[in-house]
Amino acid sequence: MTMILPHIERLSGYAQGEQPPEGTNAIRLNLNESSYPPSPEVIKALKSIPEETLRRYPDAKCDKLRSALAKHYGVREEQTFCSNGSSEIISLLMKVFIGPRGQIAIPDPSFPLYHSAAASYQVECIGIPTLDDFSIDVEHLIDSSAQAVVLVNPNAPTGLLLSMENVERLVRDFKGLIILDEAYIDFASGEASAISLIDRYPNLLVIRTFSKAYALCGARIGYCFGNEKLIAALEKGKDIYNVDSISRELALAALNDQSYMQATTDAIKRTRNHFSEQLTRQGFTVVPSHTNFILCKPPAALGYPTASELYEILMAQNIYVRYYQQRRLREYLRITIGTDAEMDAVLLAMSQILGQ
Ligand SMILES: *Cc1c(COP(=O)(O)O)cnc(C)c1O
């Protein structure tokens, strides 16, 4: 007798890609982590956690952080939800809004975690192919009969940003729930966030995270904004103490140091633009990025390594980037933007490998 539910037994688990062995000083450009430390205010907050914080249960709704986020983004507390990383929200969506045999639609390619979260709740995930240049097929998403449409904006792993006009069109014309994942929005140019739309559209949920622009992926804090009814439903569905007492203090300190976040994201954007230009000079095709990573296609000339070979060669040189086997992506590499020194090391390795 098996004790494991068949749909769980069938799961392959979330594929993170090859990781460097612990203790090696590899250049890690494969998980979109930050190469910059979190704000010094975060480290200060960490060092001044009183013992009582550990001894007491946290308040269940994460009030202090929730109210700070609401204030910062100009929404109400009842429109704000805090979570154990935004991955928790991605799972909660399946549990609270979709349910077994339900369906979600998501552009293809996009963030694979939506597929694995869906599978573990017996939700069907329908891929809507992006156009040849990876841009989002908005009409196709609007026409979907799924209960929810997921839009990662800027998208991962392409880095492309869908215009606000198109985002609003999708939210307005699609009849079900819109899950808008803005994990990388702080690296985008202009006023790209759709948070201001939540008052007008009761079917919109905007997901954010402290993992990327605030360099806190190890602390696991995510949040989302939406209509009061959606937020109240997430509160009912979550584990009671989903955000630990320490992480919420760290997130608060990070949020309160906007100038540091601005300075580090600006630095990453500058590095990204320079790195993209240099790769283009080496013959790569670079998808224009609004994130802290780039998707690029190596030059395909006789005798040059393929993307998958390049991935292996770089790994042998202790440089870890991301390679995807799937059809639309197998000629590409996804490279996280690190410090200038790290990206110079990548450029040097590339030019040596390509014999330029
Ligand atoms: C990194 C990422 C997340 C963040 O996950 P956390 O659980 O908050 O660390 C969410 N969505 C996308 C598209 C991401 O790339």
The ligand as a MOL file (V3000), in Angstrom:
LIG
                    3D

  0  0  0     0  0            999 V3000
M  V30 BEGIN CTAB
M  V30 COUNTS 15 15 0 0 0
M  V30 BEGIN ATOM
M  V30 1 C 12.6040 34.9050 -7.4630 0
M  V30 2 C 11.1710 34.9520 -7.8540 0
M  V30 3 C 10.1660 34.9270 -6.9040 0
M  V30 4 C 10.5660 35.0590 -5.4770 0
M  V30 5 O 10.4440 34.0060 -4.7330 0
M  V30 6 P 10.6240 34.1620 -3.1650 0
M  V30 7 O 9.8490 32.9970 -2.6770 0
M  V30 8 O 9.9860 35.4570 -2.7400 0
M  V30 9 O 12.0710 34.1210 -2.8700 0
M  V30 10 C 8.8500 34.9970 -7.3050 0
M  V30 11 N 8.5380 35.1010 -8.6070 0
M  V30 12 C 9.4820 35.1440 -9.5470 0
M  V30 13 C 9.0920 35.2840 -10.9570 0
M  V30 14 C 10.8210 35.0490 -9.1960 0
M  V30 15 O 11.7690 35.0540 -10.1410 0
M  V30 END ATOM
M  V30 BEGIN BOND
M  V30 1 1 1 2
M  V30 2 1 2 3
M  V30 3 2 2 14
M  V30 4 1 3 4
M  V30 5 2 3 10
M  V30 6 1 4 5
M  V30 7 1 5 6
M  V30 8 2 6 7
M  V30 9 1 6 8
M  V30 10 1 6 9
M  V30 11 1 10 11
M  V30 12 2 11 12
M  V30 13 1 12 13
M  V30 14 1 12 14
M  V30 15 1 14 15
M  V30 END BOND
M  V30 END CTAB
M  END
